[in-house]
Amino acid sequence: MPEIRLDIPQSVIDSINDKLNKINDNPPGTRLSANDIGREAIAVYKWVIDQSNDGLAIVAAGADSKPVVQITTPNLPVRRPRM
């Protein structure tokens, strides 16, 4: 099985955990490890790639759908959604 080793500052891990706790209304002290966060990140990235491969754009939108922001990276360029 492939292995990934990344140097991620503890402050990034703490920030992710703080935001997840707020979003999920978790009890204080609920923490994900760097490995847990990495596994979830890979799962989300795989989903993004699958959706893009199917011709769908990946977007973020507010409750009122404005603004809609298309998510891109250098390896995941803007793609017009298929109709």
Residue pairs with C-beta under 8 A, 6 or more apart in sequence:
4 38
6 34
6 38
8 34
13 32
13 34
13 37
16 32
16 37
17 30
17 31
17 32
20 26
20 30
20 32
21 28
21 30
32 40
48 58
48 71
48 76
49 76
51 58
52 58
52 76
52 79
55 79
55 81
55 82
56 81
56 82
57 70
57 78
57 79
57 80
57 81
58 70
58 71
58 76
59 68
59 69
59 70
59 71
60 68
60 69
60 71
61 67
61 68
61 69
70 78
72 78
